[in-house]
Amino acid sequence: MRQLPFATLALATLLALGSLPLHAADSPKDAPKSEQGDKDKDKKTDENEQPAPPEHASVTKHSVRVGNRTISYTATAGRLTIRDDKGKPTVSFFYVAYTADGGKNSKRPVTFFYNGGPGSSSMWLHMGSFGPVRVANDGDKPIPPAPYHWVPNEQSLLDKSDLVFIDAPGTGYSRLVGKTEGKDVWGVDQDAEAFNKFVTRYISVNNRWNSPKFLFGESYGTTRSAVLVKSLQESGMELNGVILMSSILDFSVAAPGIDHGYVVNLPTEAAIAWYHNKVSNKPADIKSFLDEVRRFASGDYTLALAKGDAIDPAEADRVANQMSRYLGISPQYIKEANLRVSPSRFRKELLRNERLTVGRLDGRFQGIDPDAAGETPDGDTASDAITGAYVAAFNQYAATELKFTDDRAYLPNNYAAIGKNWDWKRKKSGGWLQATYVGDDLGDAMRRNPHLKVFSANGYYDLATPFYATEFDLTHLGLEPAERKNISYGFYPSGHMIYLDQASLQETKADLSRFYDDAAP
């Protein structure tokens, strides 16, 4: 779950028919015997070169009830190797594909899923969202200790699309191979290039070129999608749709000294205060309440922050009092913070009198710090509430149901290596640029492919990727009215991992069903 983009930003600025075992022609061949000279040369191979695991797959048969249908499907857990321009292996990607049996393979949609980080495997989406199984949980309450349980997922998207869950290079069971180093794949553009090669290879190996194609990214996975969809189009592969769950397209929202971050965080902070009954004269309807907060954030609040230190004391008092009514914290605290209450400070202050904190990934979750007088929370109670269950459930599920094991441990997260070594610079026509914004990639892709549909799913209580920031970014892509109509939104009473809330999962599935019907009729 610690898949979130802002953690890595702080360091920087701070995955039917067709998904069957690989055809013999696609599997590695035994090399012919070499001459003695070649043997001697092979002995001099770089000792640090990592061999690529065989492209093997474990294929199992299952069924799941989705709506009023029972869907029989094939699960393929396997590896595909991508290569550089010289044909040398670079990454052995691990993926799990779920393909419905009995359909017309070439016409059935296929959706590629991945999480974010950078440095997260796809375990979270795989075991929580729209696959055929999900980890059993109870909304905003911590998952009870082992034994953990996974259950059939009645909200799976398998009725609409085949599903391919992909582990990013260096996470899960995906490995860097050959002479590949982290710097070759751990970066905004490098990562998109690696995923481009995987998607293209999967499509080719499984004869899916004529299938409707979708990308589904969560958190930094939305950043990846924005770059990847443009990259795939430039390689000749057009997509039908892109699903952005808990988006981050502009990383400047967390940069020091940028007031825009405070503006776009305010509606999420207000939503969390509303959930915890800290809003005075609490409105019954959160939607109308947040519409009001949006207007304030983009109007009076933005203007007040723009005045900086020159703001009139009377205006500062008026703005602080209004913020207090929305946020449930005192006007004095707000004024002492210069009207700029960061998410971490808000999480500590909201329930301070109850010696509680609220989660960052999901503000519904409550935690306890050893020091109630501290300025910021010691951790993220939302992440603590589910991580152990997801890690244990995936390992057990992969071994017992998917029949896939590996000689290395599954890495649910690899932030220590990947996050701190992520390359945020990008090579564009104007030169090297800091990778703080990828909305222009998505905008270019939508202009060049006027049929491309985008669905943005957002949790009200997500302080990692606040919904108002996403709204702002997606309304500033430089699109004409015809293209703007291709963007649709969903807002749900949940957090960063929207699917943790079962009512929200059901609502999101209904919205996505309509989206697929529109994008792949």
C-alpha positions as CSV (number, residue, x, y, z in Angstrom):
1,M,0.0,0.0,0.0
2,R,2.9,2.3,0.5
3,Q,2.6,2.8,-3.2
4,L,2.1,6.5,-3.2
5,P,3.7,9.0,-5.3
6,F,4.3,11.7,-2.7
7,A,6.6,9.4,-0.7
8,T,8.9,9.3,-3.6
9,L,8.4,13.0,-4.4
10,A,9.8,13.7,-1.0
11,L,13.0,11.9,-2.0
12,A,13.2,13.7,-5.3
13,T,12.4,17.2,-3.9
14,L,12.4,16.1,-1.3
15,L,-1.7,-7.0,-16.3
16,A,-9.3,-15.9,-22.4
17,L,-8.2,-17.2,-24.7
18,G,-4.9,-16.2,-25.9
19,S,-3.1,-15.9,-22.5
20,L,-1.9,-19.5,-22.7
21,P,1.6,-20.7,-22.2
22,L,4.0,-19.2,-24.6
23,H,4.2,-20.8,-28.0
24,A,7.3,-22.7,-28.7
25,A,8.4,-20.0,-31.1
26,D,8.3,-17.4,-28.3
27,S,10.2,-19.5,-25.8
28,P,13.9,-19.3,-25.3
29,K,15.8,-21.7,-27.6
30,D,18.8,-23.8,-26.5
31,A,21.8,-22.2,-28.0
32,P,23.9,-24.2,-30.4
33,K,27.2,-25.5,-29.2
34,S,29.9,-22.9,-29.5
35,E,33.4,-23.1,-30.8
36,Q,36.1,-23.3,-28.2
37,G,36.9,-19.6,-28.7
38,D,33.3,-18.7,-27.9
39,K,33.5,-20.8,-24.8
40,D,36.5,-19.0,-23.6
41,K,34.8,-15.7,-24.3
42,D,31.7,-16.8,-22.3
43,K,34.0,-17.4,-19.3
44,K,34.8,-13.7,-19.3
45,T,31.1,-12.7,-19.0
46,D,30.6,-10.0,-16.5
47,E,30.1,-11.6,-13.1
48,N,27.5,-9.1,-12.3
49,E,25.3,-10.1,-15.3
50,Q,22.0,-11.5,-14.1
51,P,20.6,-14.4,-16.1
52,A,17.0,-14.1,-17.3
53,P,14.6,-16.6,-15.8
54,P,12.9,-18.8,-18.4
55,E,9.7,-17.5,-20.0
56,H,7.5,-20.0,-18.3
57,A,3.8,-19.8,-17.1
58,S,1.6,-21.6,-14.7
59,V,-1.9,-22.0,-16.1
60,T,-4.9,-22.8,-13.9
61,K,-8.7,-22.9,-14.4
62,H,-11.3,-21.1,-12.2
63,S,-14.7,-19.5,-12.2
64,V,-16.3,-16.5,-10.5
65,R,-19.8,-15.1,-10.1
66,V,-20.0,-11.5,-11.3
67,G,-23.5,-10.0,-11.2
68,N,-25.9,-12.7,-12.4
69,R,-23.2,-14.4,-14.5
70,T,-20.8,-17.2,-13.7
71,I,-17.6,-16.6,-15.7
72,S,-15.2,-19.5,-16.3
73,Y,-11.7,-18.1,-16.8
74,T,-8.0,-19.0,-17.2
75,A,-5.4,-17.6,-14.9
76,T,-1.9,-17.4,-16.3
77,A,0.9,-16.4,-13.9
78,G,4.2,-16.1,-15.8
79,R,7.1,-14.2,-17.1
80,L,7.9,-12.3,-20.3
81,T,11.3,-10.9,-21.1
82,I,11.8,-7.6,-22.8
83,R,15.0,-6.7,-24.7
84,D,17.0,-3.7,-25.7
85,D,17.7,-2.5,-29.2
86,K,20.6,-5.0,-29.5
87,G,18.4,-7.9,-28.5
88,K,19.9,-8.3,-25.1
89,P,17.4,-9.1,-22.2
90,T,16.8,-6.3,-19.8
91,V,13.8,-7.1,-17.6
92,S,12.0,-10.3,-16.8
93,F,8.4,-9.1,-16.1
94,F,6.1,-11.1,-13.9
95,Y,2.4,-10.8,-14.7
96,V,-0.9,-12.5,-13.9
97,A,-3.5,-12.6,-16.7
98,Y,-7.1,-13.5,-16.2
99,T,-8.9,-14.3,-19.5
100,A,-12.5,-15.4,-19.9
101,D,-13.1,-18.7,-21.5
102,G,-15.3,-19.2,-24.6
103,G,-15.1,-15.6,-26.0
104,K,-13.7,-14.3,-29.2
105,N,-10.2,-13.5,-28.1
106,S,-9.3,-10.9,-30.8
107,K,-12.4,-8.7,-30.0
108,R,-12.5,-9.0,-26.2
109,P,-11.0,-6.0,-24.4
110,V,-7.8,-6.4,-22.4
111,T,-6.8,-4.2,-19.5
112,F,-3.3,-3.7,-18.1
113,F,-3.1,-3.0,-14.4
114,Y,-0.3,-1.6,-12.3
115,N,0.3,0.2,-9.0
116,G,2.6,3.1,-8.3
117,G,5.3,4.1,-5.8
118,P,7.5,4.3,-7.8
119,G,8.6,1.0,-6.3
120,S,5.3,-0.8,-5.7
121,S,4.2,-4.2,-7.1
122,S,0.7,-4.7,-8.5
123,M,-0.4,-6.6,-5.4
124,W,-2.7,-3.9,-4.2
125,L,-4.9,-3.6,-7.3
126,H,-4.6,-7.4,-7.9
127,M,-5.8,-8.4,-4.5
128,G,-8.1,-5.5,-3.7
129,S,-9.8,-4.1,-6.8
130,F,-11.3,-5.8,-9.9
131,G,-9.5,-9.1,-10.2
132,P,-11.5,-12.3,-9.6
133,V,-10.6,-12.5,-5.9
134,R,-10.1,-9.8,-3.3
135,V,-8.8,-9.7,0.3
136,A,-11.7,-9.7,2.8
137,N,-11.8,-6.4,4.8
138,D,-14.2,-4.2,6.7
139,G,-14.1,-0.7,5.3
140,D,-12.2,1.7,7.6
141,K,-11.3,-0.9,10.2
142,P,-7.9,-2.6,10.4
143,I,-8.0,-6.1,8.9
144,P,-7.9,-8.7,11.8
145,P,-4.8,-10.9,12.2
146,A,-4.0,-14.1,10.4
147,P,-5.4,-16.3,9.1
148,Y,-6.3,-13.8,6.3
149,H,-9.0,-14.6,3.8
150,W,-9.6,-13.8,0.1
151,V,-13.1,-14.1,-1.3
152,P,-14.7,-14.3,-4.8
153,N,-15.0,-10.7,-6.1
154,E,-18.5,-10.1,-7.4
155,Q,-17.3,-6.7,-8.6
156,S,-14.6,-8.0,-10.8
157,L,-14.2,-6.4,-14.3
158,L,-13.7,-9.8,-15.8
159,D,-17.2,-9.5,-17.3
160,K,-16.0,-6.5,-19.3
161,S,-12.4,-7.2,-20.0
162,D,-9.5,-9.7,-19.7
163,L,-7.2,-8.5,-17.0
164,V,-3.4,-8.4,-16.9
165,F,-1.7,-7.4,-13.6
166,I,2.0,-6.3,-14.0
167,D,4.7,-6.0,-11.5
168,A,7.0,-3.1,-12.3
169,P,10.8,-3.8,-12.8
170,G,12.4,-4.6,-9.5
171,T,9.1,-5.2,-7.6
172,G,7.1,-8.4,-7.0
173,Y,8.7,-11.2,-9.1
174,S,9.9,-8.8,-11.8
175,R,13.6,-8.8,-12.2
176,L,16.3,-6.7,-13.8
177,V,18.4,-9.1,-15.9
178,G,21.5,-9.1,-18.1
179,K,23.5,-6.0,-17.4
180,T,20.5,-3.8,-16.6
181,E,21.0,-1.4,-13.8
182,G,18.4,0.5,-11.9
183,K,19.2,3.7,-13.7
184,D,18.2,2.0,-17.0
185,V,14.5,1.4,-15.9
186,W,13.9,3.5,-12.8
187,G,12.8,6.8,-14.1
188,V,9.7,8.5,-15.6
189,D,10.7,7.9,-19.3
190,Q,12.7,4.7,-18.7
191,D,9.8,3.1,-16.8
192,A,7.3,4.0,-19.6
193,E,9.7,2.5,-22.2
194,A,9.9,-0.8,-20.3
195,F,6.2,-1.0,-19.9
196,N,5.7,-0.1,-23.6
197,K,7.9,-3.1,-24.5
198,F,6.0,-5.4,-22.1
199,V,2.6,-4.4,-23.3
200,T,3.7,-4.7,-27.0
201,R,5.2,-8.1,-26.3
202,Y,2.2,-9.4,-24.4
203,I,-0.1,-8.2,-27.2
204,S,2.1,-9.9,-29.9
205,V,2.6,-13.2,-28.0
206,N,-1.1,-13.6,-27.3
207,N,-2.4,-12.3,-30.6
208,R,-4.3,-9.4,-29.1
209,W,-3.5,-6.6,-31.6
210,N,-7.2,-6.3,-32.6
211,S,-8.5,-6.3,-29.1
212,P,-9.7,-3.0,-27.5
213,K,-7.0,-2.0,-25.1
214,F,-7.1,-0.2,-21.7
215,L,-4.6,1.0,-19.2
216,F,-5.5,1.0,-15.5
217,G,-3.0,2.7,-13.1
218,E,-3.3,3.7,-9.5
219,S,-1.3,6.4,-7.8
220,Y,2.1,6.8,-9.5
221,G,0.6,4.3,-11.9
222,T,-1.5,7.2,-13.3
223,T,1.7,9.1,-13.9
224,R,3.0,6.0,-15.8
225,S,-0.3,5.8,-17.8
226,A,-0.1,9.4,-18.9
227,V,3.4,8.8,-20.4
228,L,2.7,5.3,-21.5
229,V,-0.4,6.0,-23.5
230,K,1.4,8.6,-25.6
231,S,4.5,6.3,-26.0
232,L,2.3,3.4,-27.2
233,Q,0.5,5.6,-29.7
234,E,3.9,6.8,-31.0
235,S,4.8,3.1,-31.4
236,G,1.6,2.5,-33.4
237,M,-0.7,1.1,-30.7
238,E,-3.8,3.2,-30.0
239,L,-5.7,2.7,-26.8
240,N,-9.5,2.7,-26.2
241,G,-9.3,4.0,-22.7
242,V,-7.2,5.0,-19.7
243,I,-8.5,4.6,-16.1
244,L,-6.8,6.8,-13.6
245,M,-7.4,5.8,-10.0
246,S,-6.1,8.3,-7.3
247,S,-4.2,10.4,-9.8
248,I,-0.9,12.3,-9.6
249,L,-0.1,14.2,-12.8
250,D,1.6,17.2,-11.3
251,F,4.1,16.8,-8.5
252,S,4.4,20.4,-7.7
253,V,1.5,20.1,-5.3
254,A,3.9,18.9,-2.7
255,A,6.8,21.3,-3.4
256,P,7.7,23.7,-0.7
257,G,6.5,27.2,-1.2
258,I,3.8,26.4,-3.7
259,D,0.5,27.6,-2.5
260,H,-1.4,25.5,-5.1
261,G,-0.9,22.5,-2.9
262,Y,-2.8,24.0,0.0
263,V,-5.6,25.0,-2.3
264,V,-6.2,21.5,-3.8
265,N,-5.7,19.8,-0.4
266,L,-8.4,21.9,1.3
267,P,-11.5,20.0,0.0
268,T,-10.0,16.7,1.0
269,E,-9.2,17.9,4.5
270,A,-12.8,19.2,4.8
271,A,-14.1,15.9,3.7
272,I,-12.2,14.1,6.4
273,A,-13.3,16.6,9.0
274,W,-16.9,16.0,7.8
275,Y,-16.4,12.2,8.2
276,H,-15.2,12.6,11.8
277,N,-18.1,15.0,12.7
278,K,-15.8,17.9,13.2
279,V,-17.7,20.3,10.9
280,S,-20.0,22.7,12.7
281,N,-23.6,22.4,11.6
282,K,-22.5,19.4,9.6
283,P,-24.5,19.2,6.3
284,A,-26.1,15.8,5.6
285,D,-24.9,15.6,2.0
286,I,-21.1,15.5,1.6
287,K,-21.4,16.3,-2.1
288,S,-23.0,19.7,-1.7
289,F,-20.7,20.4,1.2
290,L,-17.6,19.8,-0.9
291,D,-19.0,21.8,-3.8
292,E,-19.1,24.8,-1.4
293,V,-15.5,24.1,-0.2
294,R,-14.3,23.9,-3.8
295,R,-15.8,27.3,-4.5
296,F,-14.1,28.8,-1.4
297,A,-10.8,27.1,-2.2
298,S,-10.7,28.4,-5.8
299,G,-12.0,31.8,-4.8
300,D,-11.4,33.6,-1.5
301,Y,-8.7,31.1,-0.3
302,T,-6.7,31.3,-3.5
303,L,-6.8,35.1,-3.5
304,A,-5.8,35.3,0.2
305,L,-2.8,33.0,-0.3
306,A,-1.7,35.1,-3.3
307,K,-1.3,38.1,-1.1
308,G,1.3,36.4,1.0
309,D,2.6,38.4,3.9
310,A,0.8,41.5,2.7
311,I,-2.6,40.1,3.5
312,D,-4.8,42.4,5.6
313,P,-5.2,41.1,9.2
314,A,-9.0,41.4,8.9
315,E,-9.0,39.3,5.7
316,A,-6.8,36.8,7.4
317,D,-9.2,36.5,10.3
318,R,-12.2,36.1,8.0
319,V,-10.4,33.4,5.9
320,A,-9.2,31.6,9.0
321,N,-12.7,31.5,10.5
322,Q,-14.2,30.1,7.3
323,M,-11.4,27.5,7.1
324,S,-12.1,26.6,10.7
325,R,-15.8,25.9,9.9
326,Y,-14.7,23.6,7.1
327,L,-11.8,21.9,8.8
328,G,-12.9,21.6,12.4
329,I,-9.7,23.1,13.8
330,S,-9.3,26.4,15.6
331,P,-8.9,29.7,13.7
332,Q,-5.9,30.5,15.9
333,Y,-4.1,27.4,14.8
334,I,-4.9,28.2,11.2
335,K,-3.6,31.7,11.5
336,E,-0.4,30.6,13.3
337,A,0.1,28.3,10.2
338,N,-0.3,31.4,8.0
339,L,-3.5,29.9,6.6
340,R,-1.5,27.0,5.2
341,V,-2.4,23.8,7.0
342,S,-0.4,21.0,5.4
343,P,-1.9,17.5,5.2
344,S,0.5,16.1,7.9
345,R,-0.3,18.9,10.3
346,F,-4.0,18.5,9.6
347,R,-3.8,14.7,10.3
348,K,-2.3,15.4,13.7
349,E,-4.4,18.4,14.7
350,L,-8.0,17.3,13.7
351,L,-8.4,14.7,16.6
352,R,-5.6,15.9,18.9
353,N,-8.0,16.4,21.8
354,E,-8.9,12.7,21.5
355,R,-5.2,11.8,21.3
356,L,-5.8,10.4,17.8
357,T,-4.5,10.9,14.3
358,V,-6.0,10.2,10.9
359,G,-4.6,8.4,7.9
360,R,-2.9,9.9,4.9
361,L,-3.9,7.3,2.4
362,D,-7.4,7.2,3.9
363,G,-8.5,9.8,6.4
364,R,-11.3,7.6,7.8
365,F,-8.7,5.5,9.6
366,Q,-7.7,6.6,13.1
367,G,-4.3,6.0,14.8
368,I,-2.5,6.6,18.1
369,D,0.8,8.3,18.4
370,P,3.1,7.9,21.5
371,D,3.3,11.7,21.6
372,A,0.0,13.5,21.5
373,A,1.8,16.9,21.5
374,G,3.7,16.2,18.3
375,E,3.4,18.3,15.1
376,T,2.8,15.5,12.6
377,P,1.8,11.8,12.8
378,D,4.4,9.1,13.3
379,G,3.1,6.9,10.5
380,D,0.1,6.2,8.4
381,T,-2.6,4.2,10.2
382,A,-4.4,3.5,6.9
383,S,-1.3,1.7,5.5
384,D,-0.7,-0.1,8.8
385,A,-4.3,-1.4,8.8
386,I,-4.0,-3.5,5.6
387,T,-0.4,-4.1,4.6
388,G,0.2,-7.4,6.5
389,A,-3.0,-8.9,5.2
390,Y,-2.3,-8.1,1.5
391,V,1.2,-9.4,1.6
392,A,0.3,-12.7,3.3
393,A,-2.8,-13.2,1.2
394,F,-1.0,-12.6,-2.1
395,N,1.9,-15.0,-1.3
396,Q,-0.6,-17.7,-0.2
397,Y,-2.9,-17.1,-3.2
398,A,0.0,-17.2,-5.7
399,A,1.4,-20.5,-4.4
400,T,-1.9,-22.4,-3.8
401,E,-4.3,-21.1,-6.4
402,L,-2.1,-19.8,-9.2
403,K,0.5,-22.5,-8.6
404,F,3.4,-20.1,-9.1
405,T,6.5,-20.0,-7.0
406,D,9.9,-18.4,-7.4
407,D,13.3,-18.8,-6.0
408,R,13.2,-15.3,-4.7
409,A,10.8,-13.6,-2.2
410,Y,8.0,-11.6,-3.6
411,L,8.7,-7.9,-3.1
412,P,5.4,-6.0,-2.5
413,N,7.4,-2.8,-2.3
414,N,10.9,-1.9,-3.1
415,Y,11.0,1.8,-2.2
416,A,14.4,1.8,-0.5
417,A,16.1,0.9,-3.8
418,I,13.7,2.4,-6.4
419,G,12.3,5.5,-4.7
420,K,15.6,7.1,-3.8
421,N,17.1,6.3,-7.2
422,W,14.2,7.4,-9.3
423,D,15.1,9.6,-12.2
424,W,12.6,12.5,-12.3
425,K,14.2,14.2,-15.3
426,R,12.8,13.8,-18.8
427,K,14.1,14.1,-22.3
428,K,11.8,16.2,-24.3
429,S,12.2,18.3,-27.4
430,G,13.1,21.3,-25.2
431,G,15.8,19.4,-23.4
432,W,16.0,17.9,-19.9
433,L,13.1,18.8,-17.8
434,Q,12.1,18.0,-14.2
435,A,9.4,15.4,-14.2
436,T,7.0,17.3,-12.2
437,Y,4.1,17.3,-14.7
438,V,2.9,14.6,-17.2
439,G,-0.5,16.1,-18.1
440,D,0.9,17.3,-21.3
441,D,1.6,13.7,-22.4
442,L,-2.0,12.8,-21.7
443,G,-3.3,15.9,-23.4
444,D,-1.1,15.1,-26.5
445,A,-2.4,11.5,-26.6
446,M,-6.1,12.7,-26.4
447,R,-5.6,15.3,-29.2
448,R,-3.9,12.8,-31.5
449,N,-6.5,10.0,-30.7
450,P,-9.9,11.8,-30.5
451,H,-11.5,8.4,-29.6
452,L,-9.4,8.0,-26.4
453,K,-11.6,7.9,-23.3
454,V,-10.3,8.7,-19.8
455,F,-12.0,7.8,-16.5
456,S,-10.8,9.4,-13.3
457,A,-11.7,7.6,-10.0
458,N,-11.2,9.6,-6.8
459,G,-11.6,9.0,-3.1
460,Y,-13.0,11.9,-1.0
461,Y,-10.7,11.0,1.9
462,D,-7.4,10.6,0.0
463,L,-4.8,13.0,1.3
464,A,-2.0,11.4,-0.8
465,T,-3.6,12.3,-4.2
466,P,-6.4,14.8,-3.4
467,F,-9.4,14.7,-5.8
468,Y,-9.4,18.5,-6.3
469,A,-5.9,18.4,-7.6
470,T,-6.9,15.8,-10.2
471,E,-9.9,17.9,-11.2
472,F,-7.6,20.9,-11.7
473,D,-5.1,18.9,-13.7
474,L,-7.6,17.3,-16.0
475,T,-9.3,20.6,-16.8
476,H,-5.9,22.1,-17.7
477,L,-4.8,19.8,-20.5
478,G,-5.4,22.3,-23.3
479,L,-8.2,20.2,-24.9
480,E,-11.0,21.4,-27.2
481,P,-14.6,20.7,-26.2
482,A,-14.9,17.5,-28.2
483,E,-11.9,16.0,-26.4
484,R,-12.9,17.3,-23.0
485,K,-16.1,15.3,-23.4
486,N,-14.0,12.1,-23.4
487,I,-13.0,12.6,-19.7
488,S,-15.4,11.4,-17.0
489,Y,-15.2,11.3,-13.3
490,G,-16.2,9.2,-10.3
491,F,-16.0,10.4,-6.7
492,Y,-16.4,7.9,-3.8
493,P,-16.7,8.0,0.0
494,S,-13.3,6.2,0.4
495,G,-9.6,6.9,0.4
496,H,-6.6,6.3,-1.9
497,M,-7.4,2.7,-2.3
498,I,-11.1,3.3,-3.2
499,Y,-11.8,-0.5,-3.3
500,L,-11.3,-0.8,0.5
501,D,-14.8,0.5,0.9
502,Q,-17.2,-2.1,-0.4
503,A,-20.0,0.3,-1.3
504,S,-17.4,2.4,-3.2
505,L,-16.1,-0.7,-4.9
506,Q,-19.6,-1.5,-6.1
507,E,-20.2,2.0,-7.3
508,T,-16.9,2.2,-9.1
509,K,-17.6,-1.1,-10.9
510,A,-20.9,0.3,-12.1
511,D,-19.2,3.5,-13.4
512,L,-16.5,1.5,-15.1
513,S,-19.0,-0.8,-16.7
514,R,-20.6,2.2,-18.4
515,F,-17.1,3.5,-19.3
516,Y,-16.1,0.2,-21.0
517,D,-19.5,0.1,-22.9
518,D,-18.7,3.6,-24.2
519,A,-15.0,3.1,-25.0
520,A,-15.3,-0.4,-26.5
521,P,-18.9,-0.8,-27.8
